[in-house]
């Protein structure tokens, strides 16, 4: 097991631990792949002596990842990757398990970065990042903690974009595994997880009927595809906005209307951003919206909605209608509703992705950490994909847990696939 280190934490309320334990156990029922990996980790100790800082959404699913890392011999330290995504009972349960946690739901920006630095104070060997905040902080403000770094993994599209930018600029100081880009991650977590949990967050916050509403989905990457698919299934008319011509064409071929945000602004009842960019919904768009239009974000950062402009437009006309629902009065006949302060709505107002898809995502995280340790000293300072054999292994374990059998190639078929002599 990992070397015992002093427990340190900053959480909302340790007395919530019992409720957290129950919810973590419930999530574990839907995470059979991670459970198999945990059993193997307990036996083989592939992370022995490693200090792992995980900047993650502190949910029941990530709690099971933390317990798996500890089972593998690591000393795990947890901090929040989003101020509104922490589940305080889960944080308390992890502290009860002896895991250092720095996360409080609703923490302000100063507290968020203080927690991040408190986690870095543990001098990690490996960072599990969710948006690249720890990695970027290590490179900009905390270079004192770079010594001993083995590598990092990244959970999100946004974070991978930031780290590939660091690689291009030759400033990346250690290897990074792009967990987000694994097929068993983005095909399922981003599409089915985000698709379902985004609508879950919107519905929990508002209790509106989606059928008959027009939903504008900004971005048709894997997250946007999932949101559009699920909204259509709930009876919404879906309009997609995009900057990438191939994705726009794909959305059109999938049966969705495609237009610009400038034109879509006047049509939408509900707007959901999923681009990873900034000011996707901007000042002019707010002015063109219907009275009572609802705006939510499914991207990692709250930069996609220009809240500064909206706040300026509303002046004093801003009020909370219910938890995670805020009204901005722009004129006597124009109100815009923002959900979850523009942060990840599936985690701000709901519980994030279902455990069954996070099972694959966090299986990738656990095995990627093990791979970094095994490959220590052999990897360059760049961004790597998850090795194909790990990706395929996770897919096979998931199929086994679902009691699904698939075919395998015969020798004849294998030879045919590797041959160029046989034609039509």
LINMO-V551465 format. One line per field, one symbol per residue. phi: phi as a letter, one per 20 degrees, with the letter a starting at -180 (. if undefined). psi: psi as a letter, one per 40 degrees, with the letter a starting at -180 (. if undefined). burial: 1 if it has 16 or more other C-alpha atoms within 10 Angstrom, else 0. Layout:
phi->???
psi->???
burial->???
This chain:
phi->.fffcffcabcfaffeggffgffffffffdcffffffffffgfelfdgneededebfecffffffgfffffeoeeecdcfebfdefdfffgfffffendfccacfnfffffgffffffffgflfecdddcomfffffgfedcffeffnferbccedfgffgfffffffeldfeafcdeggefffdffdgfeeffgffffgfffffdleeegneededeocffffgffffffffeneeddddbdefffffffffenefcbefgffgfeeecccebdmddlfddgffgfefffngdcccdefdeefdffffffffemeecbeeagmccddeeafcbcddddllmegffdfdcdmfgffefgffeffffffffffffegndeeebedffggffgfffffffggfelddcfcffgffffffeddfedf
psi->iihhihhiihidhdeedddddddddddddegdddddddddddddfeehehhhhhgihgiddddddddddddeeihhhhiiehdeehhdddddddddeehhhghhheiidddddddddddddegidihhigeedddddddddfededhehdaiihdiddddddddddddefeheiihhgddeidecdddddddddddddddddddddfihdheihhhhhhfaddddddddddddeeihhhhiiehdddddddddeeiihaidddddedidhhhifdeaifdhadddddeiiheihhiheidifedhgddddddddbeghihdihehhhhhdadfhhhhhhffeihddddeaeaiiddddddddddddddddddddeheeiigihiihhddddddddddddddefhiiiiiidddddddeiedha.
burial->0100000111110101100110110011011111101100110011111111111111111111111111111111111111111111111111110111111111100011101111110111111111111111011001001100111111111111111101100001111111111111111111111111111111111100010011111111111111111111000111111100001100100001111011011111111111111011111011111111111111111111111001101100010000011111110001111111111111111111111111111111111111111000000001110100011001111100000000000000000000000000
